[in-house]
Amino acid sequence: MEQLITLQGVGVRRGGRWLVRDVDLSVAPGEIVTLVGPNGAGKTTTAKAAIGVLRVDAGRVLRRPDLTVGYVPQKLAIDWTLPLTVRRLMTLSGRQPASAIATALAEVGLSGHLEAQVQHLSGGEFQRALLARALVRRPDLLVLDEPAQGVDVAGEAEFYALIRAARDRTGCGVLLISHDLNMVMAATDTVICLNGHVCCRGTPEAVAGSADYLRLFGPRAAEGLALYRHRHDHEHLPDGRVRHGDGSVTGHCHAGDGHHHEHGAGQGGPGAPPAHPEARAGARSEDARQAEATDA
Amino acid sequence: MLDDFFVRALLAGIGVAATAGPLGCLVVWRRMAYLGDTMSHSALLGIALALFFDTDTMFGVFFVATMVSVLLLLLQRRQALSTDALLGILSHATLALGLVLVGFMSWVRIDLMGFLFGDILAVSKADLVAIYGGGAVVLAGLALLWRPLLASTVSPEIAAAEGLRPERARVLFMLLMALVIAIAMKIVGILLITSLLIIPAAAARRLATTPEQMAVAAALIGAVAATGGLYGSLHYDTPSGPSIVVAALGLFLLSLLPLPGLRRAEAMR
């Protein structure tokens, strides 16, 4: 099958330093390729080079002619001075029929938010709106840079299921960037682990088990699997107490309880935000965990 | 009717305000207010050069404002100084250069105050043609560039990734801004042009739920401010350019009040 994009020995150099070098990758229609790697590994740089947002300094990038790209960038803050409804966001880069907009919003569960101002959406809703905006273009290639930021752990799995469903339905290729392989494992076909260069690649299972991957992320990455396979068995009440799965209420949660990583030592305890689909606590502790892994 | 200087002033003010409003929205969204200020301050250098080479002042202003924005783009690439420092240098350096140059040319008599604060009551029929012709070009250009400009305001990366060529749109936007400055200079003067871009746009913010509504509202608010300011200046015998800006300020303050029609937007915040 013809590849949507192919990168051959691509390198990007800025300020006399190679941000990434010797990257080979391709995305076929219907394929989900995930780029993982620590902060500063060049994941975003690679994705931007792939879609032509960044000029490359070495190698070449081949894109299928007339490739339609749907892009969800990593950081996006919409200033309050710009009035923007969700409906208007959907047509940001091209006209769309109302029915297509309605369908795309329904797919991500935002049907009721057509006239909402984007600044009033929660972090998770905003990310889903951005996904819908990319999908409404019926892209050949969906490029998603950490699309589940601001989405908590439970919502994150749903979010990746959404991406996979979109791929299954439309047959588009997906280039996904994630800091956490364990989270996207179920939704990905090929994993490329980056650290300034391609450090290893293969199926998610193969990469997760590879020595290179473990060296890069440290032994905690392997534990991650177990961490994410728990169920939410307790809930932090507004008064700081904890309600457990069996209905009992105590002053604090225990090491054996689920989702402990979500309220790590620094931010846990009384007053910590309760687990909620839109709570950002999850995303924050993700970063903290990743930083630890990188230092290791 | 056009023989009446006040009617000409009124038409000129409304024409400039209707053009500056939509463009000003983009200036506000893209946080380019200081760039607008810099380009308009450079207008005095444009006037001085136009007088020196004996060409049309509007052309001189357009030329220098364009040069300043090109210079800024080049200096930004060097990344030696932050953008606001560069703008600060360009803004006052061009204003000072213009003043010095005008001082040197002892053989020309110019009304410096007229250039700095506007001389709308001296608008000629030829000026009106320039204002409406230039204004039509600016609005047509904005309409053509609207989608790439808006998309790159939200995210330059999305615009680039999805084929909207934001860099080209940005350069063309600079040209439109230089053109607006050239035609607005007569109305409110070099020092107050930015206010005509920004205040109506700011006043329109709470009336709008989409970017397009805000652009239209800013044009209307600007036209109302121009009309109100001119009648005010006639009635109270105040300088006309500053009076227009004061009227715009009044409308902006009015838009901040919790008026009944605006409650919904307020509740949603």
Chai-1 contact restraints between the chains, C-beta under 6 A:
chainA,res_idxA,chainB,res_idxB,connection_type,confidence,min_distance_angstrom,max_distance_angstrom,comment,restraint_id
A,I51,B,A161,contact,1.0,0.0,6.0,A-B,restraint_1
A,V53,B,E157,contact,1.0,0.0,6.0,A-B,restraint_2
A,V53,B,A160,contact,1.0,0.0,6.0,A-B,restraint_3
A,V53,B,A161,contact,1.0,0.0,6.0,A-B,restraint_4
A,V69,B,A161,contact,1.0,0.0,6.0,A-B,restraint_5
A,V69,B,E162,contact,1.0,0.0,6.0,A-B,restraint_6
A,Y71,B,I158,contact,1.0,0.0,6.0,A-B,restraint_7
A,Y71,B,A161,contact,1.0,0.0,6.0,A-B,restraint_8
A,P73,B,S155,contact,1.0,0.0,6.0,A-B,restraint_9
A,P73,B,E157,contact,1.0,0.0,6.0,A-B,restraint_10
A,L76,B,S155,contact,1.0,0.0,6.0,A-B,restraint_11
A,T81,B,V28,contact,1.0,0.0,6.0,A-B,restraint_12
A,T81,B,W29,contact,1.0,0.0,6.0,A-B,restraint_13
A,T81,B,R205,contact,1.0,0.0,6.0,A-B,restraint_14
A,L82,B,W29,contact,1.0,0.0,6.0,A-B,restraint_15
A,P83,B,A208,contact,1.0,0.0,6.0,A-B,restraint_16
A,P83,B,T209,contact,1.0,0.0,6.0,A-B,restraint_17
A,P83,B,T210,contact,1.0,0.0,6.0,A-B,restraint_18
A,P83,B,M214,contact,1.0,0.0,6.0,A-B,restraint_19
A,T85,B,T209,contact,1.0,0.0,6.0,A-B,restraint_20
A,T85,B,T210,contact,1.0,0.0,6.0,A-B,restraint_21
A,R88,B,T210,contact,1.0,0.0,6.0,A-B,restraint_22
A,L92,B,A151,contact,1.0,0.0,6.0,A-B,restraint_23
A,S93,B,A151,contact,1.0,0.0,6.0,A-B,restraint_24
A,S93,B,E162,contact,1.0,0.0,6.0,A-B,restraint_25
A,S93,B,L164,contact,1.0,0.0,6.0,A-B,restraint_26
A,H120,B,M268,contact,1.0,0.0,6.0,A-B,restraint_27
